[in-house]
Amino acid sequence: MSLVYRPVSGGADWVSSSLKTAAIACVSVTAWASQPPGYPHIPPGADQIATAVPDAASDPSVASACAGLPTQAALKSALTAARHQSNGGFNLDMWATVVNRDGVVCAVAFTGADRGSQWPGSRVISAQKANTANAFSLPHLSLGTANLYSAVSPGGSLYGLQHSNPVDTRVAYRGPAASFGAANDPMVGHRIGGVNVFGGGLALYSAAHVLIGAIGVSGDSSCADHNIAWRTRNALNMDHVPAGVSGDASHPDNIIYDITPQAGQQEGVSTGGWGHPVCSAAATTIAGSLAPTRP
């Protein structure tokens, strides 16, 4: 359960002005708690409302909505193994989030000793990446977040995409923080939204070649995030990718390093329109030797 607080409004007749902002009222959550998975079980203004909200992770309907996707324990195990390989980044601990095809968060995990062992801000970024890879992939075409960098830059074919589908902050920051990254992470069972356009988000395709959701990884350089996400997806056996924009049939949605410098352009120009900036020579080399996707 978590608590959110709502100041009482219109209480000037009986609450002194110095205490108005501290006054709170209990609000019933029956209506919100009865909503289906994916609905934010938080009423409008939830950042100010005080009420008990059941953990969606324990809701049987959430388990049903997330069927076929990795459990939190499986995600954490695969993520930890991938994080401890050389990934061309800063050797940092990581966050990962998995969403289903409807964008509902199904699992959140981290690799460090506690939730503060990796960048706290990367928890929501990982969810944003998962949402993006799911939202812009199709049963026959996978677009990873790394593939979107140049496309959404000024002059790119998808310029402005990054401003669509904003993160639902009511879901992102609902408490308690002590549950962040646990099986009962407060995001689980809710749609997070958001669009992220650098490496770390990949669509998930089952062995039956069905697009069932996506994974987002964050906590290091964006190029290392991609390498870790790729290895995590591979370990979870959810990389039966049909096609992508990389031009490499064995790595269809791999990160593409084809940006060349151009006068007046800070990041240069991507030859194919789907390129990503280089973070380090090591990360680039590793991306080129990642395991092929499964047929």
C-alpha angles and dihedrals in degrees: 000000000000134000129225125178134227122193114229110249127211092023098127092116094063107016119068116238091247091058101037096099092049096053114106138186131206112242125198114241098192093111094048096042090056094058119111124258113288094035111114102246088212124098122227111292091023091157085073102034124101114210142118114261121191117237106257091207090076093051111110090216089061091053088052092049090051097046112139094023124105119274119240090257093051091047092050092049095049093043093050092050091049093045092056093057122086105273103167095252137093097294092249132159117259148219124217133186131189123203130187125235091277092054094253113148110244104171140007125189143165133201104218132088092267141351091280095056092084130040105293091213091059092070092074092036090057090052091047090052092050091050092050096049090049095044095051101037125086135199088264102032132045122202115187120202089250088062092060101058099091094031092062096041118103107290092019123128093249100036109161096025090114090066094057127087098023123209113269099237091194087066097036097055105029110126170272097074090199087073096052109127094009128113088265096048106161092239092062113109094020137094111249101185122189137129123238123183108193133075124302108066123096135169118244119230120186126224086264088061092248120145102232104166139296146269127229124196127189139164108089136045111321091248092052088046089058093049091049093047090050093051092045092051090048092051089051091053091235099121102099089131117179101201144328144175101269095094090231112107092200092051102029099167099031121137113273122219103194103121113128125190118261128183112263093014115105095201098027126227129300113230094214098028095244101080132136129208120258113253099182138343089244094055091049092051092048092050088056092055100044118131113274118252117260122259 
